Amino acid sequence: MAKRGGSRPADWHLWTAVQRTVTPLRPLAALEEEGPLPLPARAPAPPVFDKGAKWLGPALPPYLPPAPGRRRAEPGQPIEPRMKRRLMRGQIDIDGTIDLHGMRRAEAQAALTRFVMARAGRGDRTILVITGKGLKKTDDLLIIDRGVLRSMLPLWLSSPELAPLIAGWSPAAQGHGGEGAFYVRLRRATR
């Protein structure tokens, strides 16, 4: 549209026709008494950058040092490398094993949840979860897909229901199932 007080646009006759069909929220006389609408506030001018200066990116939040005390693993973190080596060598006993082979997704998730909660309640620290590799191969021996249970296990362990009980997980050693199994470390029970 043209500026106020300027020439009328080419479609002015359409606007006046539409204006006659609309019922105003306030009477037209009240609108005329208020006077013209205030102009909108101007947008701030874009910042001017020196062409020779380098942009360092957005400002980062201030650094907050970790809270004093022992470091706790967050859910989803892998098992510590030293701990994993000891598990692989058999120096740390596996407290329990669950095999999810042949289960559907919902069945496997329910079984895993019950098993982890029961083992955490007993005070166990290390469990072995066998999901299977779930590899699907074509005639050319080309791997086309990973197993559903294997790909869903990290999501299940990170769920709000199980995350407080889990200290970390990592793929198992070849002697314990290799890529088809996971070591899961449970947190110590708080007393």
Phi, psi and omega in degrees: 000159180280166179292157178297138178082353181271195180289154181281144179287169184294333182260026181299323181296327176292318181297317180293326178294318179292322182298327180289335182272351185262138175266120182289152177290322176242151179300150182298327180296322180293324179292321181291328179290329181291335179091186183292153179291145178291150178288144178293153180294145180285144176288146179296147180294143179295147182294146179261125182255145175286130184295335181273344184279150177266142176274127185262006179088179180293156180293138180271151176294156181296149180287130175245119180293154179296152180297145180294155181116189182286140178284131178252138177289140177272155179302139179095352179279147177289163176293146180304142183303320180295318179295319181295320178299318180294324176294317182295325180277352180084014180281340176244130181286146174269122187283333181197156181226138174233134180250118183262007179306140173076001180265152173281168186303310183295320179296316182295319180295316179296317180296317179297316180299313179298317183295313181296317180295320179294315181292322178293323178295328178283343181095012179292155182246327186230128176232158178245123179250118181260117179254338187087156181287324178066030180278135173250128184244148175267184179296333181272011182060035178263127180282124182248345184201149172266159181290150181294314183296320180296320181282335182274339184306313178300325178293318179295319181290337179270358182296154180302335181288319185257337185306320179294342182266344188260131175266332179168170177209157180207156175299148184279165176287163182302324181290341179254007178128351177059227183290348181267009181215159181226139167277133176236122178264129179264150178288156174291144178291132177276138183253000000 
